[in-house]
Amino acid sequence: MAKYMDVHYGMKHITADQLMAAHKADLEIEAEERVHFERAWADPASGTVYCLSEAPSAEAVQRIHTRTGHPASEIHPVPISV
Amino acid sequence: MAKYMDVHYGMKHITADQLMAAHKADLEIEAEERVHFERAWADPASGTVYCLSEAPSAEAVQRIHTRTGHPASEIHPVPISV
């Protein structure tokens, strides 16, 4: 298992309710890919969402995000953190 | 006070020791701008570092990062999180 930071562009004007709904949808099916989405942060002005997860691969992260209707624009392994 | 996610590009091959040293340097002076750097995550392969903070402004975040020698490439306010 490894940590990933994925980034979604084009989410301008995303609301707190929309972010929560998207996160809940991910949580509902994440176990099927052994992914866990830990946190997400949104900048509605630029339309950027950052999402931190623990997962077996970037592909597993993307499969969950795709099934819930919001595929990531980028997925970065982040093996180092403080 | 608000939450910010800043992004540093061009940090290829950054090591755990280097990330820790950069974070410690920020922590040592952050109070002078009423900033607090909470977490940072690094992708050494692409050279991307994500850094989560609480601060009075993006400019305050950048002043600390600049004084410690690693100005951010982007600083995003992230008023929404889950």
Backbone of each chain as nested JSON, in Angstrom:
{
  "chains": [
    {"id": "A", "residues": [
      {"number": 1, "name": "MET", "atoms": {"N": [0.844, -1.198, 0.0], "CA": [0.0, 0.0, 0.0], "C": [0.877, 1.245, 0.0]}},
      {"number": 2, "name": "ALA", "atoms": {"N": [0.394, 2.275, -0.649], "CA": [1.179, 3.513, -0.748], "C": [0.231, 4.707, -0.673]}},
      {"number": 3, "name": "LYS", "atoms": {"N": [0.822, 5.864, -0.434], "CA": [0.031, 7.096, -0.377], "C": [-0.007, 7.738, -1.763]}},
      {"number": 4, "name": "TYR", "atoms": {"N": [-1.135, 8.314, -2.094], "CA": [-1.293, 9.025, -3.367], "C": [-1.969, 10.373, -3.12]}},
      {"number": 5, "name": "MET", "atoms": {"N": [-1.536, 11.379, -3.888], "CA": [-2.25, 12.658, -3.927], "C": [-2.777, 12.79, -5.338]}},
      {"number": 6, "name": "ASP", "atoms": {"N": [-4.09, 12.803, -5.48], "CA": [-4.618, 13.028, -6.822], "C": [-5.216, 14.418, -6.908]}},
      {"number": 7, "name": "VAL", "atoms": {"N": [-5.222, 14.924, -8.14], "CA": [-5.631, 16.301, -8.388], "C": [-6.714, 16.308, -9.455]}},
      {"number": 8, "name": "HIS", "atoms": {"N": [-7.771, 17.037, -9.178], "CA": [-8.873, 17.203, -10.14], "C": [-8.91, 18.68, -10.544]}},
      {"number": 9, "name": "TYR", "atoms": {"N": [-8.838, 18.935, -11.847], "CA": [-8.998, 20.305, -12.345], "C": [-10.417, 20.463, -12.887]}},
      {"number": 10, "name": "GLY", "atoms": {"N": [-10.827, 21.69, -13.123], "CA": [-12.123, 21.932, -13.765], "C": [-13.319, 21.821, -12.831]}},
      {"number": 11, "name": "MET", "atoms": {"N": [-13.074, 21.954, -11.501], "CA": [-14.164, 21.819, -10.526], "C": [-14.575, 23.197, -9.987]}},
      {"number": 12, "name": "LYS", "atoms": {"N": [-14.563, 24.208, -10.855], "CA": [-14.906, 25.565, -10.407], "C": [-16.27, 25.604, -9.736]}},
      {"number": 13, "name": "HIS", "atoms": {"N": [-16.353, 26.389, -8.669], "CA": [-17.587, 26.622, -7.92], "C": [-18.076, 25.386, -7.171]}},
      {"number": 14, "name": "ILE", "atoms": {"N": [-17.222, 24.377, -6.997], "CA": [-17.624, 23.208, -6.205], "C": [-18.015, 23.69, -4.804]}},
      {"number": 15, "name": "THR", "atoms": {"N": [-19.096, 23.113, -4.277], "CA": [-19.573, 23.492, -2.941], "C": [-19.153, 22.436, -1.919]}},
      {"number": 16, "name": "ALA", "atoms": {"N": [-19.309, 22.781, -0.652], "CA": [-19.003, 21.835, 0.421], "C": [-19.882, 20.599, 0.297]}},
      {"number": 17, "name": "ASP", "atoms": {"N": [-21.147, 20.78, -0.028], "CA": [-22.058, 19.642, -0.172], "C": [-21.625, 18.727, -1.326]}},
      {"number": 18, "name": "GLN", "atoms": {"N": [-21.197, 19.339, -2.417], "CA": [-20.766, 18.537, -3.573], "C": [-19.492, 17.761, -3.259]}},
      {"number": 19, "name": "LEU", "atoms": {"N": [-18.554, 18.411, -2.542], "CA": [-17.318, 17.716, -2.178], "C": [-17.633, 16.541, -1.256]}},
      {"number": 20, "name": "MET", "atoms": {"N": [-18.521, 16.774, -0.302], "CA": [-18.896, 15.713, 0.637], "C": [-19.598, 14.567, -0.093]}},
      {"number": 21, "name": "ALA", "atoms": {"N": [-20.48, 14.887, -1.024], "CA": [-21.189, 13.838, -1.778], "C": [-20.207, 13.014, -2.613]}},
      {"number": 22, "name": "ALA", "atoms": {"N": [-19.252, 13.679, -3.231], "CA": [-18.266, 12.968, -4.051], "C": [-17.405, 12.056, -3.17]}},
      {"number": 23, "name": "HIS", "atoms": {"N": [-17.008, 12.578, -2.008], "CA": [-16.171, 11.8, -1.094], "C": [-16.946, 10.589, -0.569]}},
      {"number": 24, "name": "LYS", "atoms": {"N": [-18.213, 10.793, -0.211], "CA": [-19.032, 9.677, 0.291], "C": [-19.207, 8.599, -0.77]}},
      {"number": 25, "name": "ALA", "atoms": {"N": [-19.392, 9.016, -2.011], "CA": [-19.546, 8.04, -3.099], "C": [-18.276, 7.205, -3.231]}},
      {"number": 26, "name": "ASP", "atoms": {"N": [-17.106, 7.863, -3.106], "CA": [-15.835, 7.122, -3.154], "C": [-15.737, 6.146, -1.982]}},
      {"number": 27, "name": "LEU", "atoms": {"N": [-16.088, 6.612, -0.792], "CA": [-15.965, 5.769, 0.401], "C": [-16.838, 4.519, 0.304]}},
      {"number": 28, "name": "GLU", "atoms": {"N": [-17.99, 4.673, -0.354], "CA": [-18.918, 3.544, -0.426], "C": [-18.375, 2.353, -1.207]}},
      {"number": 29, "name": "ILE", "atoms": {"N": [-17.509, 2.621, -2.189], "CA": [-17.024, 1.507, -3.022], "C": [-15.508, 1.304, -2.945]}},
      {"number": 30, "name": "GLU", "atoms": {"N": [-14.812, 2.144, -2.179], "CA": [-13.344, 2.103, -2.185], "C": [-12.782, 0.739, -1.785]}},
      {"number": 31, "name": "ALA", "atoms": {"N": [-13.478, 0.016, -0.886], "CA": [-12.949, -1.259, -0.387], "C": [-12.832, -2.301, -1.496]}},
      {"number": 32, "name": "GLU", "atoms": {"N": [-13.619, -2.128, -2.542], "CA": [-13.562, -3.096, -3.647], "C": [-12.212, -3.086, -4.351]}},
      {"number": 33, "name": "GLU", "atoms": {"N": [-11.487, -1.974, -4.2], "CA": [-10.14, -1.856, -4.795], "C": [-9.067, -1.726, -3.704]}},
      {"number": 34, "name": "ARG", "atoms": {"N": [-9.445, -1.943, -2.462], "CA": [-8.528, -1.805, -1.319], "C": [-7.913, -0.391, -1.25]}},
      {"number": 35, "name": "VAL", "atoms": {"N": [-8.705, 0.602, -1.653], "CA": [-8.307, 2.01, -1.587], "C": [-8.941, 2.62, -0.344]}},
      {"number": 36, "name": "HIS", "atoms": {"N": [-8.267, 3.595, 0.286], "CA": [-8.954, 4.401, 1.291], "C": [-8.679, 5.878, 1.034]}},
      {"number": 37, "name": "PHE", "atoms": {"N": [-9.744, 6.629, 0.819], "CA": [-9.633, 8.062, 0.624], "C": [-9.683, 8.742, 1.982]}},
      {"number": 38, "name": "GLU", "atoms": {"N": [-8.592, 9.425, 2.341], "CA": [-8.455, 9.964, 3.693], "C": [-8.989, 11.388, 3.823]}},
      {"number": 39, "name": "ARG", "atoms": {"N": [-8.548, 12.257, 2.911], "CA": [-8.923, 13.666, 3.007], "C": [-9.072, 14.234, 1.595]}},
      {"number": 40, "name": "ALA", "atoms": {"N": [-9.766, 15.363, 1.497], "CA": [-9.827, 16.095, 0.23], "C": [-9.973, 17.573, 0.55]}},
      {"number": 41, "name": "TRP", "atoms": {"N": [-9.362, 18.398, -0.299], "CA": [-9.363, 19.844, -0.098], "C": [-9.733, 20.495, -1.432]}},
      {"number": 42, "name": "ALA", "atoms": {"N": [-10.623, 21.474, -1.401], "CA": [-11.077, 22.097, -2.645], "C": [-10.828, 23.595, -2.676]}},
      {"number": 43, "name": "ASP", "atoms": {"N": [-10.362, 24.043, -3.837], "CA": [-10.243, 25.469, -4.155], "C": [-11.304, 25.779, -5.208]}},
      {"number": 44, "name": "PRO", "atoms": {"N": [-12.497, 26.23, -4.792], "CA": [-13.577, 26.457, -5.756], "C": [-13.251, 27.564, -6.754]}},
      {"number": 45, "name": "ALA", "atoms": {"N": [-12.389, 28.509, -6.373], "CA": [-12.075, 29.641, -7.257], "C": [-11.32, 29.169, -8.497]}},
      {"number": 46, "name": "SER", "atoms": {"N": [-10.315, 28.323, -8.318], "CA": [-9.562, 27.83, -9.476], "C": [-10.123, 26.509, -9.991]}},
      {"number": 47, "name": "GLY", "atoms": {"N": [-11.009, 25.891, -9.199], "CA": [-11.592, 24.615, -9.607], "C": [-10.667, 23.428, -9.413]}},
      {"number": 48, "name": "THR", "atoms": {"N": [-9.823, 23.499, -8.383], "CA": [-8.861, 22.426, -8.123], "C": [-9.244, 21.672, -6.859]}},
      {"number": 49, "name": "VAL", "atoms": {"N": [-9.219, 20.347, -6.928], "CA": [-9.461, 19.51, -5.749], "C": [-8.266, 18.577, -5.567]}},
      {"number": 50, "name": "TYR", "atoms": {"N": [-7.74, 18.521, -4.334], "CA": [-6.651, 17.623, -3.959], "C": [-7.238, 16.536, -3.085]}},
      {"number": 51, "name": "CYS", "atoms": {"N": [-6.824, 15.299, -3.338], "CA": [-7.421, 14.166, -2.64], "C": [-6.309, 13.208, -2.21]}},
      {"number": 52, "name": "LEU", "atoms": {"N": [-6.225, 12.937, -0.922], "CA": [-5.18, 12.083, -0.355], "C": [-5.743, 10.691, -0.093]}},
      {"number": 53, "name": "SER", "atoms": {"N": [-5.025, 9.685, -0.555], "CA": [-5.502, 8.312, -0.357], "C": [-4.367, 7.36, -0.023]}},
      {"number": 54, "name": "GLU", "atoms": {"N": [-4.769, 6.178, 0.437], "CA": [-3.848, 5.063, 0.584], "C": [-4.405, 3.967, -0.313]}},
      {"number": 55, "name": "ALA", "atoms": {"N": [-3.532, 3.379, -1.133], "CA": [-4.039, 2.46, -2.147], "C": [-2.943, 1.529, -2.64]}},
      {"number": 56, "name": "PRO", "atoms": {"N": [-3.347, 0.425, -3.276], "CA": [-2.342, -0.49, -3.823], "C": [-1.694, 0.049, -5.101]}},
      {"number": 57, "name": "SER", "atoms": {"N": [-2.352, 0.958, -5.807], "CA": [-1.796, 1.513, -7.051], "C": [-2.576, 2.758, -7.456]}},
      {"number": 58, "name": "ALA", "atoms": {"N": [-1.96, 3.565, -8.339], "CA": [-2.652, 4.733, -8.875], "C": [-3.855, 4.292, -9.712]}},
      {"number": 59, "name": "GLU", "atoms": {"N": [-3.707, 3.162, -10.38], "CA": [-4.803, 2.66, -11.221], "C": [-6.034, 2.324, -10.369]}},
      {"number": 60, "name": "ALA", "atoms": {"N": [-5.794, 1.774, -9.177], "CA": [-6.916, 1.457, -8.284], "C": [-7.63, 2.735, -7.852]}},
      {"number": 61, "name": "VAL", "atoms": {"N": [-6.853, 3.765, -7.534], "CA": [-7.446, 5.068, -7.175], "C": [-8.313, 5.568, -8.328]}},
      {"number": 62, "name": "GLN", "atoms": {"N": [-7.756, 5.501, -9.532], "CA": [-8.487, 6.039, -10.674], "C": [-9.745, 5.221, -10.984]}},
      {"number": 63, "name": "ARG", "atoms": {"N": [-9.691, 3.921, -10.798], "CA": [-10.897, 3.112, -11.063], "C": [-12.044, 3.535, -10.149]}},
      {"number": 64, "name": "ILE", "atoms": {"N": [-11.753, 3.797, -8.874], "CA": [-12.818, 4.246, -7.967], "C": [-13.332, 5.62, -8.387]}},
      {"number": 65, "name": "HIS", "atoms": {"N": [-12.42, 6.551, -8.601], "CA": [-12.842, 7.917, -8.971], "C": [-13.628, 7.92, -10.29]}},
      {"number": 66, "name": "THR", "atoms": {"N": [-13.27, 7.033, -11.2], "CA": [-13.965, 6.976, -12.488], "C": [-15.38, 6.414, -12.315]}},
      {"number": 67, "name": "ARG", "atoms": {"N": [-15.483, 5.355, -11.501], "CA": [-16.811, 4.753, -11.276], "C": [-17.762, 5.724, -10.587]}},
      {"number": 68, "name": "THR", "atoms": {"N": [-17.209, 6.643, -9.772], "CA": [-18.073, 7.59, -9.064], "C": [-18.234, 8.899, -9.843]}},
      {"number": 69, "name": "GLY", "atoms": {"N": [-17.701, 8.917, -11.064], "CA": [-17.996, 10.031, -11.957], "C": [-17.052, 11.205, -11.906]}},
      {"number": 70, "name": "HIS", "atoms": {"N": [-15.916, 11.067, -11.208], "CA": [-14.969, 12.189, -11.17], "C": [-13.529, 11.682, -11.273]}},
      {"number": 71, "name": "PRO", "atoms": {"N": [-13.153, 11.2, -12.482], "CA": [-11.769, 10.742, -12.672], "C": [-10.776, 11.858, -12.373]}},
      {"number": 72, "name": "ALA", "atoms": {"N": [-9.63, 11.479, -11.798], "CA": [-8.601, 12.465, -11.465], "C": [-7.849, 12.915, -12.712]}},
      {"number": 73, "name": "SER", "atoms": {"N": [-7.43, 14.179, -12.71], "CA": [-6.601, 14.708, -13.797], "C": [-5.162, 14.219, -13.659]}},
      {"number": 74, "name": "GLU", "atoms": {"N": [-4.687, 14.085, -12.435], "CA": [-3.324, 13.613, -12.153], "C": [-3.386, 12.761, -10.888]}},
      {"number": 75, "name": "ILE", "atoms": {"N": [-2.549, 11.74, -10.814], "CA": [-2.408, 10.957, -9.58], "C": [-0.92, 10.801, -9.297]}},
      {"number": 76, "name": "HIS", "atoms": {"N": [-0.488, 11.343, -8.165], "CA": [0.929, 11.307, -7.79], "C": [1.165, 10.382, -6.608]}},
      {"number": 77, "name": "PRO", "atoms": {"N": [2.053, 9.404, -6.739], "CA": [2.501, 8.693, -5.548], "C": [3.254, 9.681, -4.664]}},
      {"number": 78, "name": "VAL", "atoms": {"N": [2.982, 9.681, -3.372], "CA": [3.7, 10.573, -2.443], "C": [4.329, 9.718, -1.331]}},
      {"number": 79, "name": "PRO", "atoms": {"N": [5.445, 9.051, -1.671], "CA": [6.062, 8.133, -0.704], "C": [6.71, 8.835, 0.476]}},
      {"number": 80, "name": "ILE", "atoms": {"N": [6.911, 10.155, 0.365], "CA": [7.552, 10.917, 1.444], "C": [6.554, 11.915, 1.991]}},
      {"number": 81, "name": "SER", "atoms": {"N": [6.446, 11.982, 3.332], "CA": [5.584, 13.006, 3.916], "C": [6.094, 13.398, 5.29]}},
      {"number": 82, "name": "VAL", "atoms": {"N": [5.689, 14.582, 5.701], "CA": [6.018, 15.057, 7.056], "C": [4.74, 15.582, 7.68]}}
    ]},
    {"id": "B", "residues": [
      {"number": 1, "name": "MET", "atoms": {"N": [-8.091, 33.436, 9.582], "CA": [-7.168, 32.372, 9.171], "C": [-7.875, 31.449, 8.187]}},
      {"number": 2, "name": "ALA", "atoms": {"N": [-7.105, 30.905, 7.264], "CA": [-7.667, 30.041, 6.23], "C": [-6.67, 28.931, 5.921]}},
      {"number": 3, "name": "LYS", "atoms": {"N": [-7.192, 27.903, 5.241], "CA": [-6.333, 26.787, 4.83], "C": [-5.797, 27.052, 3.429]}},
      {"number": 4, "name": "TYR", "atoms": {"N": [-4.556, 26.658, 3.207], "CA": [-3.938, 26.775, 1.884], "C": [-3.245, 25.475, 1.526]}},
      {"number": 5, "name": "MET", "atoms": {"N": [-3.315, 25.115, 0.235], "CA": [-2.498, 24.03, -0.295], "C": [-1.529, 24.677, -1.273]}},
      {"number": 6, "name": "ASP", "atoms": {"N": [-0.23, 24.599, -0.959], "CA": [0.716, 25.133, -1.946], "C": [1.44, 23.983, -2.616]}},
      {"number": 7, "name": "VAL", "atoms": {"N": [1.887, 24.257, -3.833], "CA": [2.494, 23.237, -4.675], "C": [3.858, 23.727, -5.139]}},
      {"number": 8, "name": "HIS", "atoms": {"N": [4.845, 22.877, -5.014], "CA": [6.204, 23.164, -5.486], "C": [6.517, 22.195, -6.619]}},
      {"number": 9, "name": "TYR", "atoms": {"N": [6.888, 22.715, -7.779], "CA": [7.34, 21.873, -8.886], "C": [8.87, 21.906, -8.92]}},
      {"number": 10, "name": "GLY", "atoms": {"N": [9.456, 20.994, -9.69], "CA": [10.913, 21.023, -9.892], "C": [11.715, 20.477, -8.73]}},
      {"number": 11, "name": "MET", "atoms": {"N": [11.097, 19.642, -7.881], "CA": [11.795, 19.078, -6.716], "C": [12.164, 17.611, -6.96]}},
      {"number": 12, "name": "LYS", "atoms": {"N": [12.518, 17.286, -8.187], "CA": [12.835, 15.89, -8.509], "C": [13.902, 15.32, -7.595]}},
      {"number": 13, "name": "HIS", "atoms": {"N": [13.72, 14.079, -7.209], "CA": [14.686, 13.339, -6.377], "C": [14.775, 13.868, -4.957]}},
      {"number": 14, "name": "ILE", "atoms": {"N": [13.81, 14.674, -4.52], "CA": [13.819, 15.129, -3.126], "C": [13.785, 13.898, -2.199]}},
      {"number": 15, "name": "THR", "atoms": {"N": [14.574, 13.954, -1.135], "CA": [14.642, 12.838, -0.181], "C": [13.806, 13.161, 1.061]}},
      {"number": 16, "name": "ALA", "atoms": {"N": [13.582, 12.136, 1.872], "CA": [12.851, 12.329, 3.129], "C": [13.596, 13.328, 4.021]}},
      {"number": 17, "name": "ASP", "atoms": {"N": [14.912, 13.238, 4.07], "CA": [15.699, 14.164, 4.892], "C": [15.558, 15.599, 4.392]}},
      {"number": 18, "name": "GLN", "atoms": {"N": [15.575, 15.769, 3.094], "CA": [15.443, 17.118, 2.53], "C": [14.054, 17.701, 2.796]}},
      {"number": 19, "name": "LEU", "atoms": {"N": [13.021, 16.863, 2.675], "CA": [11.664, 17.354, 2.956], "C": [11.551, 17.745, 4.426]}},
      {"number": 20, "name": "MET", "atoms": {"N": [12.109, 16.912, 5.306], "CA": [12.055, 17.207, 6.742], "C": [12.821, 18.498, 7.054]}},
      {"number": 21, "name": "ALA", "atoms": {"N": [13.989, 18.677, 6.451], "CA": [14.794, 19.882, 6.701], "C": [14.051, 21.138, 6.228]}},
      {"number": 22, "name": "ALA", "atoms": {"N": [13.402, 21.04, 5.065], "CA": [12.653, 22.191, 4.537], "C": [11.476, 22.518, 5.45]}},
      {"number": 23, "name": "HIS", "atoms": {"N": [10.784, 21.475, 5.907], "CA": [9.625, 21.673, 6.786], "C": [10.072, 22.286, 8.12]}},
      {"number": 24, "name": "LYS", "atoms": {"N": [11.167, 21.792, 8.67], "CA": [11.668, 22.337, 9.94], "C": [12.054, 23.801, 9.805]}},
      {"number": 25, "name": "ALA", "atoms": {"N": [12.677, 24.146, 8.701], "CA": [13.065, 25.546, 8.471], "C": [11.826, 26.442, 8.445]}},
      {"number": 26, "name": "ASP", "atoms": {"N": [10.757, 25.952, 7.797], "CA": [9.498, 26.708, 7.771], "C": [8.923, 26.854, 9.187]}},
      {"number": 27, "name": "LEU", "atoms": {"N": [8.927, 25.752, 9.946], "CA": [8.338, 25.78, 11.293], "C": [9.071, 26.763, 12.203]}},
      {"number": 28, "name": "GLU", "atoms": {"N": [10.372, 26.9, 11.982], "CA": [11.159, 27.758, 12.87], "C": [10.771, 29.233, 12.779]}},
      {"number": 29, "name": "ILE", "atoms": {"N": [10.298, 29.657, 11.602], "CA": [9.996, 31.088, 11.438], "C": [8.526, 31.37, 11.134]}},
      {"number": 30, "name": "GLU", "atoms": {"N": [7.701, 30.334, 11.019], "CA": [6.319, 30.516, 10.57], "C": [5.508, 31.455, 11.466]}},
      {"number": 31, "name": "ALA", "atoms": {"N": [5.808, 31.462, 12.776], "CA": [5.028, 32.273, 13.712], "C": [5.165, 33.765, 13.427]}},
      {"number": 32, "name": "GLU", "atoms": {"N": [6.254, 34.14, 12.789], "CA": [6.458, 35.563, 12.482], "C": [5.41, 36.09, 11.506]}},
      {"number": 33, "name": "GLU", "atoms": {"N": [4.797, 35.176, 10.76], "CA": [3.73, 35.561, 9.815], "C": [2.394, 34.955, 10.227]}},
      {"number": 34, "name": "ARG", "atoms": {"N": [2.311, 34.369, 11.434], "CA": [1.105, 33.698, 11.929], "C": [0.65, 32.576, 10.977]}},
      {"number": 35, "name": "VAL", "atoms": {"N": [1.631, 31.911, 10.35], "CA": [1.37, 30.762, 9.473], "C": [1.653, 29.494, 10.279]}},
      {"number": 36, "name": "HIS", "atoms": {"N": [0.906, 28.412, 9.975], "CA": [1.32, 27.108, 10.494], "C": [1.293, 26.08, 9.376]}},
      {"number": 37, "name": "PHE", "atoms": {"N": [2.44, 25.477, 9.131], "CA": [2.542, 24.426, 8.129], "C": [2.221, 23.096, 8.793]}},
      {"number": 38, "name": "GLU", "atoms": {"N": [1.144, 22.449, 8.324], "CA": [0.642, 21.245, 8.994], "C": [1.256, 19.959, 8.45]}},
      {"number": 39, "name": "ARG", "atoms": {"N": [1.234, 19.813, 7.128], "CA": [1.691, 18.569, 6.504], "C": [2.336, 18.888, 5.17]}},
      {"number": 40, "name": "ALA", "atoms": {"N": [3.146, 17.961, 4.682], "CA": [3.683, 18.08, 3.323], "C": [3.86, 16.673, 2.769]}},
      {"number": 41, "name": "TRP", "atoms": {"N": [3.637, 16.538, 1.471], "CA": [3.729, 15.246, 0.784], "C": [4.555, 15.439, -0.48]}},
      {"number": 42, "name": "ALA", "atoms": {"N": [5.497, 14.532, -0.712], "CA": [6.393, 14.683, -1.865], "C": [6.32, 13.505, -2.822]}},
      {"number": 43, "name": "ASP", "atoms": {"N": [6.304, 13.839, -4.107], "CA": [6.442, 12.87, -5.195], "C": [7.804, 13.109, -5.832]}},
      {"number": 44, "name": "PRO", "atoms": {"N": [8.84, 12.382, -5.406], "CA": [10.193, 12.628, -5.922], "C": [10.316, 12.326, -7.415]}},
      {"number": 45, "name": "ALA", "atoms": {"N": [9.478, 11.425, -7.933], "CA": [9.58, 11.043, -9.34], "C": [9.218, 12.205, -10.266]}},
      {"number": 46, "name": "SER", "atoms": {"N": [8.125, 12.899, -9.966], "CA": [7.724, 14.041, -10.801], "C": [8.284, 15.35, -10.257]}},
      {"number": 47, "name": "GLY", "atoms": {"N": [8.804, 15.326, -9.025], "CA": [9.359, 16.538, -8.426], "C": [8.298, 17.494, -7.897]}},
      {"number": 48, "name": "THR", "atoms": {"N": [7.183, 16.926, -7.427], "CA": [6.082, 17.75, -6.931], "C": [5.956, 17.614, -5.413]}},
      {"number": 49, "name": "VAL", "atoms": {"N": [5.816, 18.741, -4.722], "CA": [5.588, 18.726, -3.281], "C": [4.302, 19.498, -2.987]}},
      {"number": 50, "name": "TYR", "atoms": {"N": [3.416, 18.908, -2.191], "CA": [2.178, 19.538, -1.743], "C": [2.327, 19.874, -0.277]}},
      {"number": 51, "name": "CYS", "atoms": {"N": [1.907, 21.06, 0.098], "CA": [2.135, 21.526, 1.468], "C": [0.858, 22.184, 1.987]}},
      {"number": 52, "name": "LEU", "atoms": {"N": [0.327, 21.679, 3.099], "CA": [-0.927, 22.161, 3.679], "C": [-0.629, 23.088, 4.847]}},
      {"number": 53, "name": "SER", "atoms": {"N": [-1.262, 24.257, 4.837], "CA": [-1.005, 25.216, 5.91], "C": [-2.28, 25.914, 6.344]}},
      {"number": 54, "name": "GLU", "atoms": {"N": [-2.174, 26.587, 7.497], "CA": [-3.207, 27.505, 7.951], "C": [-2.516, 28.849, 8.067]}},
      {"number": 55, "name": "ALA", "atoms": {"N": [-3.119, 29.876, 7.507], "CA": [-2.41, 31.156, 7.419], "C": [-3.386, 32.312, 7.226]}},
      {"number": 56, "name": "PRO", "atoms": {"N": [-2.929, 33.53, 7.504], "CA": [-3.799, 34.692, 7.282], "C": [-3.94, 35.051, 5.805]}},
      {"number": 57, "name": "SER", "atoms": {"N": [-2.998, 34.637, 4.956], "CA": [-3.075, 34.944, 3.524], "C": [-2.085, 34.078, 2.753]}},
      {"number": 58, "name": "ALA", "atoms": {"N": [-2.306, 33.977, 1.435], "CA": [-1.359, 33.26, 0.578], "C": [-0.006, 33.97, 0.58]}},
      {"number": 59, "name": "GLU", "atoms": {"N": [-0.037, 35.295, 0.682], "CA": [1.21, 36.064, 0.673], "C": [2.056, 35.729, 1.906]}},
      {"number": 60, "name": "ALA", "atoms": {"N": [1.4, 35.53, 3.037], "CA": [2.138, 35.171, 4.255], "C": [2.812, 33.806, 4.087]}},
      {"number": 61, "name": "VAL", "atoms": {"N": [2.076, 32.862, 3.499], "CA": [2.656, 31.533, 3.215], "C": [3.893, 31.695, 2.333]}},
      {"number": 62, "name": "GLN", "atoms": {"N": [3.738, 32.485, 1.272], "CA": [4.853, 32.627, 0.331], "C": [6.043, 33.336, 0.959]}},
      {"number": 63, "name": "ARG", "atoms": {"N": [5.809, 34.302, 1.834], "CA": [6.943, 34.987, 2.47], "C": [7.78, 34.004, 3.287]}},
      {"number": 64, "name": "ILE", "atoms": {"N": [7.117, 33.089, 4.02], "CA": [7.882, 32.099, 4.803], "C": [8.647, 31.161, 3.868]}},
      {"number": 65, "name": "HIS", "atoms": {"N": [7.955, 30.609, 2.877], "CA": [8.606, 29.669, 1.949], "C": [9.762, 30.336, 1.2]}},
      {"number": 66, "name": "THR", "atoms": {"N": [9.621, 31.613, 0.905], "CA": [10.687, 32.319, 0.179], "C": [11.897, 32.532, 1.075]}},
      {"number": 67, "name": "ARG", "atoms": {"N": [11.643, 32.934, 2.324], "CA": [12.76, 33.153, 3.26], "C": [13.529, 31.867, 3.529]}},
      {"number": 68, "name": "THR", "atoms": {"N": [12.846, 30.715, 3.47], "CA": [13.53, 29.439, 3.737], "C": [14.05, 28.801, 2.444]}},
      {"number": 69, "name": "GLY", "atoms": {"N": [13.945, 29.541, 1.336], "CA": [14.631, 29.107, 0.121], "C": [13.845, 28.211, -0.813]}},
      {"number": 70, "name": "HIS", "atoms": {"N": [12.54, 28.056, -0.565], "CA": [11.743, 27.212, -1.471], "C": [10.373, 27.844, -1.721]}},
      {"number": 71, "name": "PRO", "atoms": {"N": [10.352, 28.957, -2.481], "CA": [9.065, 29.586, -2.807], "C": [8.148, 28.603, -3.538]}},
      {"number": 72, "name": "ALA", "atoms": {"N": [6.849, 28.707, -3.254], "CA": [5.875, 27.808, -3.887], "C": [5.622, 28.231, -5.327]}},
      {"number": 73, "name": "SER", "atoms": {"N": [5.331, 27.232, -6.175], "CA": [4.96, 27.499, -7.566], "C": [3.513, 27.976, -7.648]}},
      {"number": 74, "name": "GLU", "atoms": {"N": [2.657, 27.437, -6.785], "CA": [1.235, 27.81, -6.734], "C": [0.799, 27.788, -5.278]}},
      {"number": 75, "name": "ILE", "atoms": {"N": [-0.111, 28.67, -4.915], "CA": [-0.718, 28.612, -3.585], "C": [-2.226, 28.725, -3.754]}},
      {"number": 76, "name": "HIS", "atoms": {"N": [-2.941, 27.677, -3.333], "CA": [-4.395, 27.644, -3.479], "C": [-5.086, 27.752, -2.131]}},
      {"number": 77, "name": "PRO", "atoms": {"N": [-5.971, 28.718, -1.961], "CA": [-6.842, 28.673, -0.776], "C": [-7.74, 27.437, -0.92]}},
      {"number": 78, "name": "VAL", "atoms": {"N": [-7.911, 26.68, 0.15], "CA": [-8.793, 25.492, 0.114], "C": [-9.821, 25.618, 1.24]}},
      {"number": 79, "name": "PRO", "atoms": {"N": [-10.832, 26.477, 1.03], "CA": [-11.814, 26.745, 2.076], "C": [-12.726, 25.557, 2.366]}},
      {"number": 80, "name": "ILE", "atoms": {"N": [-12.754, 24.564, 1.461], "CA": [-13.616, 23.404, 1.651], "C": [-12.749, 22.161, 1.805]}},
      {"number": 81, "name": "SER", "atoms": {"N": [-13.059, 21.341, 2.812], "CA": [-12.321, 20.081, 2.95], "C": [-13.197, 19.032, 3.599]}},
      {"number": 82, "name": "VAL", "atoms": {"N": [-12.843, 17.792, 3.373], "CA": [-13.534, 16.673, 4.028], "C": [-12.47, 15.761, 4.607]}}
    ]}
  ]
}
